[in-house]
Amino acid sequence: MYDRMQALTKNQKENIHEASMDLLKTVGIVMNEDEAIQIFKDHGFKVDDKTVFFEEKEVMKALETVPEKFTIEARNPEKSVSIGEDDFVFLPGYGAPNVVTSEGEQRKATMADYNNFCKLIHTSKYLDMNGWMMVEPSDINPALGHLHMNLSNILYCDKPFMGSPISKQGALEGIEMASLVWGGLEKIKDKPISISLINSLSPLQFADEMIGSLIQLARHGQPCIVASLIMAGASGPVNLDGVLALQNAEILAGITLSQLVRPGVPVVYGSTSSAMDMKSGGLSIGAPALSRNISYTAQMARYYELPSRSGGGLTDALFPDAQAGAESALAISTAARAGINVILHACGILGSYIAMSFEKFIIDEEICGVARKMLQPVEASASSIDLDVIKNVGAGGQYLTHPTTFKRCRTEFFIPDLMCRSNYETWQKAGSKRLDQVAGDKVNQRLASYIKPDIDPGLEKDLNNYVAKLQ
């Protein structure tokens, strides 16, 4: 298959791998968590204080047990998802402290915002999974926020969801809450029911809360995404080649630990590394460096026969305008075409992760739908070409009233909910609305028509009681 984005040669991938192995062996990875250090010592790794050194054979042995593909079960079994190989999922934005209003004002996010995003995800045609911390609610106790967000994930949406990797204890509480849905901890040890994001602390470190969460999640059989977000020119080298080697070392170190804790636990290779803006000194996720890194991340994951994760609708824009649409569409389409399996941040993110927008969430959803349609293969068989129809219509004929057009007109093409395809007069009569304004109307319609998914009343009571007893 021909694609103008660079396909790394076998030699180039091996060069990245060898550079990473050199870093792991000679510089090592700082693991700021005592149990992690002990696990590495127990498995014969060289450890100096908090720095762990890795031999290539140790890393490759760990990678052998990582599954290439796995399933995350949903509360509604019909919505369970498969991740790996050709199967991929879209998920919403993650980690934004603010919400941008339809007027362009930035305000602190609330728990009501979080609940509304769960409702939009539940009713989405294009998002496959619920997320985690779509926004950081400012109106609840930060120490208890993970409990309320977990509860919202379960009650307001019956799709699979992400877990809470805020700390070792927070991860355990998230697992315990989720296990209530499936009948207890023992029932989920070999049944992935969530996936959590574990980020490295570049360069060449992991924070205690991240690595503690990884250990807890792996111990209970729950998948993790081990990801690196390097800001080229700041937390990593300015050249993308060096970033690829550095992020690869960090990711492989985290994956290795997961397999030492529980061989065979699913894990995903992830990155959203991008460039530092040389004018502001901030992270730019709308830069071409992001999409280039997405492509190379997918290729390196396949090199190790691992599922991959990267970003989706990412932008530096502060309002859902043309810049936001252009940058997000480029990132989503690159991730989908490159073969990324977990496309996080697919909907809603603005301002380099600083905010979520309800209007942009709806716009990004449609971009995800377009991306899926772009990837739909043609059969190109004798029956699908259907030469008889073309001969029957003949030269100068028309296909509009042909029976095959009536039969397939609602399924063959992508039918947008938002994008304008009307003429000027029709658009003007409808209020001359911009796309973000149309999206705002859709937000209101979706929330107004939302119906909470069914859940056993006893289970809902148990979940609420679990949260209440920890407050």
N, C-alpha and C positions, 0 to 999 in steps of 0.2 A: 504494500500500500504506500502511495506517495503522499508525503506531507512536507510542506516547506519548513515546518519547525524541525529543528535538528534532532535527528535520531542518533543518540550516542553510540559509537562503535563499541564492540566488545572490548577493545583495548582501552578506550577512554573510560568505560565503566570499571575496568580492572584497575586503572590508574587511580580513580577516586577511591575504590575499595582499599588499595594498598596504602594510600595516603592516610586513610582513616585508621587502618590497622597500626600504622606507625604512631599516630597520635595516641591511640588507646594503649599502646605498649610503652611508649616513652614518656608521655605527659600524663596520661591517665584521666580519670573523671572523678571530680570531687562529689562524693555522696554525703550530703549533710543529714544523715539519719543513722542512728546507732544500729538498728536492727539490720539495715541494708549492709552495713559494714560487716556485721557478724555473719550474714548469709554468704557474702563473698569469701570471707575467711574460711567458713566451714566447707566451701567448695574448692579450696586450694588456690584462690586468687591471691596475687601479691597485693598487699595493702600497706600503705604508709599513712598513718593517722586517718584522715578521711578520704584520701586519694586511693582509688582502686585502679590497678593496672591490668590490662586484658591481653592475653595471648590470642592470636588468630584462631587457633584450634578450639579455644574455649567459646569464642563467639560463634563460630560456625557450627559447633555441636549444639548450642542453644537454638540456633535458627532452624535446625533440622526438625524440631518438635512443634514449630509454629504452623498451624493449619493455614492452607492457602485460601480457604473459604469456610464461612461459618454462618449460622442463622441466629438472629436475635428475635426472641419470641415476644409477641405483643400481648397485652391484656385481651385484646380481640384477636384470636388466632388467625383470622383472615388477613390481618395486617402485619404479620411477622415478615421480616425482611432477611434477605440473603446478601452477604457482603463478601466480595472477593472474586477473582477471575473476571468474568464479564458482568457480574452483578454489582450495581452501585446504588447509592442512596443520596438524596438531597436532604439537608438539615438546615434549620434556621440559624440566624446570627447568634453570637455567644459573647457574654462578658461585658456588655455595654452598660455604663453607669447612668446614661441619660436617654431621654426620648426627645426627638425633634418633632415639634408640632407641625400641623398643616400650614401655620403662618411663618414657620422658619425659626421659632423660638426654641431654645434648648433648655429643658428642665430636668430635674432629678426624676429618675424612674421610680415607680411605686409597685406595690404588690398587685394592684388592680391592673396595671399595665402587663405584668407577668401573666396574670390569669387570662387577659385578653389575647396575648400572643398564643397561649396554649389553645384557646378556642379557635383562633385562625388556623393553627397547625392541624387541629382535628378536622376542620372543614376544607383543608387544602387538597386540591386535585393533584398537586405536583410534589409536595413535601412528603417523604416516606416515613420520617421519624420526628418525634418531638425532641427538643434540645435540652440544654441545661443553662441556666442563667442567661436567657435571652436578654434580660436586663437585670441589673442588680438593684433590688427594691430598697429604697432609702428609708421607708417608713416602718420597717420591722427591725428587730434586734439582729445585728449582723451575725451573732453567735448562733441564732436559731433560723437564719434565713434559708439554709439548705433544707431544713425540715419542711418549711412552708412551700418551697419550690418543688420538692419531691412530691408533696401532697397534691399540689396543683397539677403536676405532670400526670399523675395517676388518675385524678378525678375528672379533669376537664378534657382529657384526650385519651383515646384507647389505642394509639399507635405506640410502637416501641419508643423508649426515651433514653436520654443520656443520664449518667450517674453523677454523684456529687464528690469530686476529688478535692475537697477543701482541706482535708487533714485525714490522718489515719482513723480517728474517731468519727469524723463526719462521713467518711466513705463507708464505715461499718454501719452507721445509722441509716444511710441511704440503702444499703444492701438489706438490712433488717426490715425496713419499711416495704421495699419491693417484694421481699420474700413472703410477706403477708398475703400478697395477691396469689402466689403460687403454692401456698401451704407450708411454708417454713424454709429455713436455711438449707436443710439437707436436700430439699427438692430442686434447688437451683444450682448446686455445686457443679453439675455437668450440663447446665441449661442456661446459656447466656440470656439475660433478661434486660440488660442495659449495656451501655458502652461509655467509658469515661475518658476524658482528655487529660493526659499527663504531659506537661510541658517541661523541657529542660530549661536550665538557667544559663544561657550562653554568656561567655564561652566555657564549655567543658565542665558544667556543674549541674546538679539537681538540688532543688530546695527540699527541706525536710518534709513539708506538707505534701509535695508532689510524690516523692519517692515512698513516703509512708502510705499514701493512698494507693499507689501502685502495688505495694506488697499486700495490702488488705484486699484489694479487688482481685488480684491474681489468686490469692489464697482461697477465695470463695468462688473461683471459676468464672469471674466476670471479665469480659474483654476490656482492653485499654487501647487508646491511641497514644503512642509515644511520639511526641512531636517536638520539633525545634523551630523557633521563630528567631532567626538571626537577622539583625539589621546591618546589612553590608555597609562597611565603613565605620561602624560603631561597635557592636557586639561581635562582629566577625570581619574577616578581610573584605576589602572593597571589591575584589574580583569574584565573580560568581563561581569560578572553578574552585577557589579556596572555600567559599561558603558551602559548596556541595560536599567537600571532604569533611569540613568541620561538623556540619549538621548530621552527616552520615555517622560519624563517630558517636555523637551524642545519642542519636536514635538507637543505634545498635547496642549501646551500653544499657539503655533502659529496657530494650527487648530482651537482652541477655538476662537481666535480673528477673524479669517476669517468668522466664522459663526455669530459672533456678528455684523460684518459689513454687511453681506448679507447672511442670512440663506439659505442653499441649494446650495451655490456656490461650485463647485467641488474642492476637495483638495486631495492631495496624501501624504501618510505617508512615509517619506524617510530617509535613512541613508547610509553613506559610512564610518562609523567609523572603525578605524583599530588601529594598534599598533604603538607605538614609537619604532624606532630602538635604542636599548640600547647602541650601539656603536657610532652612529653618532648623536643621538638626533633628527633625522628627522622622518617624517612620512613614514611608510612603507605600501604601498598599494598592495605589492606583497605577504605580509605575510598571513599565514593561518587564522589569526584573521579576515581579511577582509571577506573571504568566510564564516566563522562561523557567523559573524555578519549579512551577507546578509541573511543567512537562518533564523536567529532569527528575523530579521527585518520583513521578509515576514510573519512569524508566528504571531508576535505582531500586524501587520496591520490587519491580518485576525481576530484576537481576537476582534478588534474594528470594524470589517466589513468595512474596508477602503481599497482603492487601495494602492499599495506599490511602492516604488522606491528604487533602489540601483544601484551600479556600475556594469559595464560590463568588457570590455577589459583593466583591470588595471594592471599596472606593475611598478616595480622600475627600470627596465632595461632602459638603455640610448640609445639603438639601437635595431631595430627589429631583435633580435637574438633569440637563443633558450630559454633564460630566459624569454624574452618578450612573446614568444609564449606560454610557459608553464604556466606562471602566468596568462596571459590573458584568456587562454582557461579554466583554473580552475574557474576563476571568472565568465566568461560568462555562462559556463555550470551550475554553482551553482545558479546563478540568474534565469536562465531559468527554471531549475528543481524545485527550491524552490517556484516558483509562483510569482516572482516579476513582476509587471505590467508595470513599466517604467524603462527600462534598459538603463540608461544614461551612457556615456563614453564607449559605446560598441565598438567604432572604433577609433584608432589612437593615444591614449595617451601613452607617455613615461615618465620615470623619475619622478614618483609621481606627475603628473600633470604639470611638468615644460615645456613639449614640446609635439607637435603633429608631427607625421611622415606620409607622404603620403603613403609610402610603408607599414607601419604598418596598416594604415587605410584599405588598400586593403586586407591584410592578416586577420585582425580582421573580416572584412566582411565575409570572407569564414568561419571563426569559427562560426559566427552568423548563417550562412546557415546550417552548420553541427548541431548546437544546435537545430535549428528548426526541422531538420530531425529526430534527436534523440527523440524529443517529439511527433512525429507523431504516433498516436495510431494504433494498428492493430484491425481490425474488429472481427476476430476470429469467424465468423459465418460459417454455412455450405456452403453457396455460396462462401464466400471469401477464405475458405480453398480449395475449389474446388477439392475434393477427386477424382473426375473422371479423372482429368489430371494426378494425381499421379499414379492411377491404370493403365491408358492408357500407360504411359511411362514404368511402371513396373520395375522389378529388372534388374539392369545392363544397363538401357536405358540412354538417355541423353535429357536434356531440352533445349539445345542451339538453336535447330532449331524448337522447338515447337511454334506454333502460339501465345500462351500466352506470351512467352518470347519476341517475336517481338513486340507484342502489348504494353507491359508494360516496356520494358527495359530502356526507356528514362524517365520514371516517378517513377518507384519503388525505384531506388537507387539514392543516392546523387552523382551528377556528378560535380567534382571540376573544377574550373577554374585555380587554382594555384597549388594545391598539386600534387606532382610528383607520378605517378603510372606507369611510363615507366621502361624499363630495363636500365642497366648501359650504354650500347652502344648507345641507343636512347638519353638518357640524355646527354651523352658526345658529340654526334653529334650536339645537340641543343645548345651547348656552355657551358655545365657543370655549369649552373647558379644556384646560391643559391636562396632560396625562396624570399628573399628580393629583389634580382635582377629581378626575374620574376615579382614580384609585381610592381617594378619600371617601367617595360615595360608596364604593364597594366594601370598604372597611365597615362602614355603618350598617350596610345591608347584611353582611356576613355575621356581624355580632348580634344584630337584631333577630336573625333567623336561627341562631345557634341553638342546638338542642344538646344538652349534656348527655354523654354516652351512658348507657345502662351500667350499673354496678350493684352488686349485692349490698343491701342496706347494712347487713352485719359487717361486711368487709369495710365499708366506708366508716362505720363507727369505730372499728378496730384501728384504722389508719388515723383517724382524728384523735383517738385516745393515745396512740403512740406519740404523736406530736405533743399533745397536752401534757403528758407525764414528764417530758424532757424540758418543758418551759420553766 
